[in-house]
Amino acid sequence: MAVRRPFFAFLALFGALLVSACGSQGTAGNYGGKAPDYAKALAGAPKPLAQLYAHPDELIAGGSDAYSQQLAKLRGYPVVANVWASWCGPCRFEFPLFQHVSAKLGKRVAFIGVNSFDSEDAAKTFLSEYPVPYPSVSDPGQDVWHDLNLAGLPGTAYYDRSGKLTYLKQGPYTDEADFRADIQRYALGQS
């Protein structure tokens, strides 16, 4: 019995740390939470961004070619691209951050998704539960995932206004402040 007690104490402490490390913003891990009013939040977005946001939750076929086309259409605006899958626990955990931050910064920054390692049906179901104001490129062959050199899921790629990849975040965001700081630094080029 004495050997098991420290193990269970460790598990309890680890669980408490895990819960407290989830951030204080109240958005990460808010599974199934209410999505922002995107129409209201993004009203008045510049035309290229408004055109992007006219296709919320849409899956765009074409893998790497479609991804390159989306980036080309958005040249002149910084881009945040999130690579995700419906079955990926860390992707599900961070998705509320993408919902809320895209509503807040979507008039200045373009957001797009890349659905990789997933079935189209599962991705559509997931997007109906976690709606976002932007489309996702369907990446059934994991071409975009490979091109970005991701080690796992999720991953977030940042592009500056010229379309240059400035940063690749491996793994999930757990805090809105960290996510917004990376957008400021790597997409908007501000310190």
C-alpha angles and dihedrals in degrees: 000000000000091000093053096050095068089047093054091044088053091051092050092049092046091050092050091049091048092052093046092047091060091091134256098250093091095227110085111085093012090138114201092001121157113279119230121260095265096183090058096039095049099037109131096024114156113272098259091050093043088053090052092048091049085079104056117176091358119146110221113205121220110076116215095001092053090046091053090048091052091050091048091052089053097050108135092042129075113249133211111195119190119200110206146152129210094235094049111107095202089048090054090047095055098038094090087059090056090048094053101035094047088055091050100043103022094107090063103028130043116229124199134167134219117206108206134173090015143108119248092236093052091047092051092049091049092050090050088057095041106030119194127187094237137065127251126221112233110234105185094159092046090237094141090044090053094042090055091047093231118178095206142326138335109032132166124208122199123205128187124224092277092056095253117146104241102173142002118205113204113207135010133316114236100179131051093214091057091047093049091046090055091049090051092047104038106025102031095030094229126134 
